Amino acid sequence: MSAITHHIPDAMLAAYAAGNLPHAFAVAVASHVSLCAECRVALEAHQAVGGAVLEDTGAVAVSSSLKDNILAQLDAPFTPEPVYERNGIFPGPVMEAMNGRAPRWKKLGMGVRQDILSADANGSVRLLYIPPRQAVPDHSHNGLELTLVLQGSFSDETGRFGVGDLEIADENLEHTPVADPGEACICLAATDARLRFRALVPRLLQPLFRI
Ligand SMILES: [Zn+2]
């Protein structure tokens, strides 16, 4: 694996540690952390700070079982957690989101395929398969989109993204990700709102494909 150069912003790691991220983003963050030693260290620092605050409030003696209960509750929002097992290209949190099944690719046209792992009003998590040199349809966003590369690489107006790199695109970014030559690019994409396609045909297709 080449070195990861696009990481999780600190504020997002802090939100993840506090359990304040939408599920779709938490899956993407947990997956990146499971691939990235640097962000793992940063996350552990955030978690240690949260733990230290709790320890300081322990001036009144609390039973260890009560403390364990409090800690367990604090831990609860951390799901999905970074899991360091892998199955081929899929990090543990992606495997969990796939519920142990193999990818079920649906064609989007131009060789692009997707597999929606979860989708509801709060966001979606899906896998994208992009053939070499193929562009993902030009799109802008209603909200945030997190894209984590699992295989191959893609490039867009903002740079190049290889395995483990996380791109964060907001509504101000209109970008055209294109898979690099060589291997097909497989990504995990997490959104908190529907994408807004500019081209007419993709816009017509959007309700069908729930992009
Ligand atoms: Zn990182």
Residues whose N, C-alpha, C, O or C-beta is under 5 A from the ligand:
A	BS01	ZN	H6 H7 I8 C36 E38 C39
